[in-house]
């Protein structure tokens, strides 16, 4: 509006109109301007037509400016929408990253728990197998015949002389050596002293040595 007013004032100044009538022409657009002194009617009409054409051009430019302003507002709104969408995309991306981290941590916890459970199960199975092996070994040992019962088939008998002497076993002596020394037999000494194994005699042990005539 200011541009249009300046243009009108400029044009009125060119045609020599006084300031008072020019102001009245700007305030009332339907009033007809009067030719200034020294200006012919044809020149005045041409200037008036140019002024009106200029006013129409100014109006078009104002419309164009208003259109550009509207377009500018639309572009600003589009920019704001784009920024909002970008912010929303960033938020969605952060949310997806958080969900991914949470899922990874959950998978790690589940995997760790699965490994611990499987390890515990394997340890229990191993312990059970070990216990079974120990039980089987213990049963095998307990069912093995006693060496004292199987190492000799000696059958005791009362068929030995009732007369004889006593002898204290010394270090290094054997039952056979004691029998030869005292004119006796190993069998008679075993029967008299109930010795199932000749090698079982001990140092300091007192033996009855049967002697035959």
MODELLER restraints for C-alpha pairs under 7 A, 6 or more apart:
rsr = mdl.restraints
at = mdl.atoms
rsr.add(forms.Gaussian(group=physical.xy_distance, feature=features.Distance(at['CA:4:A'], at['CA:55:A']), mean=6.66, stdev=0.5))
rsr.add(forms.Gaussian(group=physical.xy_distance, feature=features.Distance(at['CA:4:A'], at['CA:58:A']), mean=6.18, stdev=0.5))
rsr.add(forms.Gaussian(group=physical.xy_distance, feature=features.Distance(at['CA:8:A'], at['CA:51:A']), mean=6.93, stdev=0.5))
rsr.add(forms.Gaussian(group=physical.xy_distance, feature=features.Distance(at['CA:9:A'], at['CA:22:A']), mean=6.97, stdev=0.5))
rsr.add(forms.Gaussian(group=physical.xy_distance, feature=features.Distance(at['CA:11:A'], at['CA:51:A']), mean=6.83, stdev=0.5))
rsr.add(forms.Gaussian(group=physical.xy_distance, feature=features.Distance(at['CA:12:A'], at['CA:22:A']), mean=6.42, stdev=0.5))
rsr.add(forms.Gaussian(group=physical.xy_distance, feature=features.Distance(at['CA:16:A'], at['CA:36:A']), mean=6.00, stdev=0.5))
rsr.add(forms.Gaussian(group=physical.xy_distance, feature=features.Distance(at['CA:17:A'], at['CA:36:A']), mean=5.44, stdev=0.5))
rsr.add(forms.Gaussian(group=physical.xy_distance, feature=features.Distance(at['CA:25:A'], at['CA:31:A']), mean=6.29, stdev=0.5))
rsr.add(forms.Gaussian(group=physical.xy_distance, feature=features.Distance(at['CA:25:A'], at['CA:33:A']), mean=6.49, stdev=0.5))
rsr.add(forms.Gaussian(group=physical.xy_distance, feature=features.Distance(at['CA:35:A'], at['CA:41:A']), mean=6.52, stdev=0.5))
rsr.add(forms.Gaussian(group=physical.xy_distance, feature=features.Distance(at['CA:35:A'], at['CA:44:A']), mean=5.75, stdev=0.5))
rsr.add(forms.Gaussian(group=physical.xy_distance, feature=features.Distance(at['CA:152:A'], at['CA:196:A']), mean=6.97, stdev=0.5))
rsr.add(forms.Gaussian(group=physical.xy_distance, feature=features.Distance(at['CA:152:A'], at['CA:197:A']), mean=6.91, stdev=0.5))
rsr.add(forms.Gaussian(group=physical.xy_distance, feature=features.Distance(at['CA:154:A'], at['CA:196:A']), mean=6.18, stdev=0.5))
rsr.add(forms.Gaussian(group=physical.xy_distance, feature=features.Distance(at['CA:156:A'], at['CA:191:A']), mean=5.39, stdev=0.5))
rsr.add(forms.Gaussian(group=physical.xy_distance, feature=features.Distance(at['CA:156:A'], at['CA:194:A']), mean=6.93, stdev=0.5))
rsr.add(forms.Gaussian(group=physical.xy_distance, feature=features.Distance(at['CA:157:A'], at['CA:191:A']), mean=5.74, stdev=0.5))
rsr.add(forms.Gaussian(group=physical.xy_distance, feature=features.Distance(at['CA:158:A'], at['CA:191:A']), mean=6.52, stdev=0.5))
rsr.add(forms.Gaussian(group=physical.xy_distance, feature=features.Distance(at['CA:160:A'], at['CA:188:A']), mean=5.32, stdev=0.5))
rsr.add(forms.Gaussian(group=physical.xy_distance, feature=features.Distance(at['CA:160:A'], at['CA:191:A']), mean=6.99, stdev=0.5))
rsr.add(forms.Gaussian(group=physical.xy_distance, feature=features.Distance(at['CA:160:A'], at['CA:192:A']), mean=6.93, stdev=0.5))
rsr.add(forms.Gaussian(group=physical.xy_distance, feature=features.Distance(at['CA:160:A'], at['CA:210:A']), mean=6.77, stdev=0.5))
rsr.add(forms.Gaussian(group=physical.xy_distance, feature=features.Distance(at['CA:161:A'], at['CA:210:A']), mean=5.32, stdev=0.5))
rsr.add(forms.Gaussian(group=physical.xy_distance, feature=features.Distance(at['CA:161:A'], at['CA:211:A']), mean=6.15, stdev=0.5))
rsr.add(forms.Gaussian(group=physical.xy_distance, feature=features.Distance(at['CA:161:A'], at['CA:212:A']), mean=6.04, stdev=0.5))
rsr.add(forms.Gaussian(group=physical.xy_distance, feature=features.Distance(at['CA:162:A'], at['CA:210:A']), mean=6.28, stdev=0.5))
rsr.add(forms.Gaussian(group=physical.xy_distance, feature=features.Distance(at['CA:163:A'], at['CA:210:A']), mean=5.70, stdev=0.5))
rsr.add(forms.Gaussian(group=physical.xy_distance, feature=features.Distance(at['CA:163:A'], at['CA:211:A']), mean=6.09, stdev=0.5))
rsr.add(forms.Gaussian(group=physical.xy_distance, feature=features.Distance(at['CA:164:A'], at['CA:208:A']), mean=6.84, stdev=0.5))
rsr.add(forms.Gaussian(group=physical.xy_distance, feature=features.Distance(at['CA:164:A'], at['CA:209:A']), mean=5.34, stdev=0.5))
rsr.add(forms.Gaussian(group=physical.xy_distance, feature=features.Distance(at['CA:164:A'], at['CA:210:A']), mean=4.23, stdev=0.5))
rsr.add(forms.Gaussian(group=physical.xy_distance, feature=features.Distance(at['CA:164:A'], at['CA:211:A']), mean=4.84, stdev=0.5))
rsr.add(forms.Gaussian(group=physical.xy_distance, feature=features.Distance(at['CA:165:A'], at['CA:208:A']), mean=5.84, stdev=0.5))
rsr.add(forms.Gaussian(group=physical.xy_distance, feature=features.Distance(at['CA:165:A'], at['CA:209:A']), mean=5.19, stdev=0.5))
rsr.add(forms.Gaussian(group=physical.xy_distance, feature=features.Distance(at['CA:165:A'], at['CA:210:A']), mean=6.64, stdev=0.5))
rsr.add(forms.Gaussian(group=physical.xy_distance, feature=features.Distance(at['CA:166:A'], at['CA:206:A']), mean=6.59, stdev=0.5))
rsr.add(forms.Gaussian(group=physical.xy_distance, feature=features.Distance(at['CA:166:A'], at['CA:207:A']), mean=5.47, stdev=0.5))
rsr.add(forms.Gaussian(group=physical.xy_distance, feature=features.Distance(at['CA:166:A'], at['CA:208:A']), mean=4.48, stdev=0.5))
rsr.add(forms.Gaussian(group=physical.xy_distance, feature=features.Distance(at['CA:166:A'], at['CA:209:A']), mean=5.70, stdev=0.5))
rsr.add(forms.Gaussian(group=physical.xy_distance, feature=features.Distance(at['CA:167:A'], at['CA:206:A']), mean=5.54, stdev=0.5))
rsr.add(forms.Gaussian(group=physical.xy_distance, feature=features.Distance(at['CA:167:A'], at['CA:207:A']), mean=5.15, stdev=0.5))
rsr.add(forms.Gaussian(group=physical.xy_distance, feature=features.Distance(at['CA:167:A'], at['CA:208:A']), mean=6.39, stdev=0.5))
rsr.add(forms.Gaussian(group=physical.xy_distance, feature=features.Distance(at['CA:167:A'], at['CA:209:A']), mean=6.86, stdev=0.5))
rsr.add(forms.Gaussian(group=physical.xy_distance, feature=features.Distance(at['CA:168:A'], at['CA:204:A']), mean=5.56, stdev=0.5))
rsr.add(forms.Gaussian(group=physical.xy_distance, feature=features.Distance(at['CA:168:A'], at['CA:205:A']), mean=5.52, stdev=0.5))
rsr.add(forms.Gaussian(group=physical.xy_distance, feature=features.Distance(at['CA:168:A'], at['CA:206:A']), mean=4.38, stdev=0.5))
rsr.add(forms.Gaussian(group=physical.xy_distance, feature=features.Distance(at['CA:168:A'], at['CA:207:A']), mean=6.25, stdev=0.5))
rsr.add(forms.Gaussian(group=physical.xy_distance, feature=features.Distance(at['CA:169:A'], at['CA:202:A']), mean=6.71, stdev=0.5))
rsr.add(forms.Gaussian(group=physical.xy_distance, feature=features.Distance(at['CA:169:A'], at['CA:203:A']), mean=5.02, stdev=0.5))
rsr.add(forms.Gaussian(group=physical.xy_distance, feature=features.Distance(at['CA:169:A'], at['CA:204:A']), mean=5.08, stdev=0.5))
rsr.add(forms.Gaussian(group=physical.xy_distance, feature=features.Distance(at['CA:169:A'], at['CA:205:A']), mean=5.32, stdev=0.5))
rsr.add(forms.Gaussian(group=physical.xy_distance, feature=features.Distance(at['CA:169:A'], at['CA:206:A']), mean=6.34, stdev=0.5))
rsr.add(forms.Gaussian(group=physical.xy_distance, feature=features.Distance(at['CA:170:A'], at['CA:203:A']), mean=5.13, stdev=0.5))
rsr.add(forms.Gaussian(group=physical.xy_distance, feature=features.Distance(at['CA:170:A'], at['CA:204:A']), mean=6.15, stdev=0.5))
rsr.add(forms.Gaussian(group=physical.xy_distance, feature=features.Distance(at['CA:171:A'], at['CA:203:A']), mean=5.58, stdev=0.5))
rsr.add(forms.Gaussian(group=physical.xy_distance, feature=features.Distance(at['CA:175:A'], at['CA:186:A']), mean=6.32, stdev=0.5))
rsr.add(forms.Gaussian(group=physical.xy_distance, feature=features.Distance(at['CA:175:A'], at['CA:198:A']), mean=5.82, stdev=0.5))
rsr.add(forms.Gaussian(group=physical.xy_distance, feature=features.Distance(at['CA:176:A'], at['CA:186:A']), mean=5.68, stdev=0.5))
rsr.add(forms.Gaussian(group=physical.xy_distance, feature=features.Distance(at['CA:179:A'], at['CA:185:A']), mean=5.03, stdev=0.5))
rsr.add(forms.Gaussian(group=physical.xy_distance, feature=features.Distance(at['CA:179:A'], at['CA:186:A']), mean=5.73, stdev=0.5))
rsr.add(forms.Gaussian(group=physical.xy_distance, feature=features.Distance(at['CA:183:A'], at['CA:211:A']), mean=6.52, stdev=0.5))
rsr.add(forms.Gaussian(group=physical.xy_distance, feature=features.Distance(at['CA:184:A'], at['CA:209:A']), mean=6.83, stdev=0.5))
rsr.add(forms.Gaussian(group=physical.xy_distance, feature=features.Distance(at['CA:184:A'], at['CA:210:A']), mean=6.30, stdev=0.5))
rsr.add(forms.Gaussian(group=physical.xy_distance, feature=features.Distance(at['CA:184:A'], at['CA:211:A']), mean=5.43, stdev=0.5))
rsr.add(forms.Gaussian(group=physical.xy_distance, feature=features.Distance(at['CA:188:A'], at['CA:210:A']), mean=6.32, stdev=0.5))
rsr.add(forms.Gaussian(group=physical.xy_distance, feature=features.Distance(at['CA:189:A'], at['CA:208:A']), mean=6.80, stdev=0.5))
rsr.add(forms.Gaussian(group=physical.xy_distance, feature=features.Distance(at['CA:189:A'], at['CA:209:A']), mean=5.64, stdev=0.5))
rsr.add(forms.Gaussian(group=physical.xy_distance, feature=features.Distance(at['CA:189:A'], at['CA:210:A']), mean=6.42, stdev=0.5))
rsr.add(forms.Gaussian(group=physical.xy_distance, feature=features.Distance(at['CA:190:A'], at['CA:196:A']), mean=6.66, stdev=0.5))
rsr.add(forms.Gaussian(group=physical.xy_distance, feature=features.Distance(at['CA:192:A'], at['CA:208:A']), mean=6.58, stdev=0.5))
rsr.add(forms.Gaussian(group=physical.xy_distance, feature=features.Distance(at['CA:193:A'], at['CA:207:A']), mean=6.53, stdev=0.5))
rsr.add(forms.Gaussian(group=physical.xy_distance, feature=features.Distance(at['CA:193:A'], at['CA:208:A']), mean=6.52, stdev=0.5))
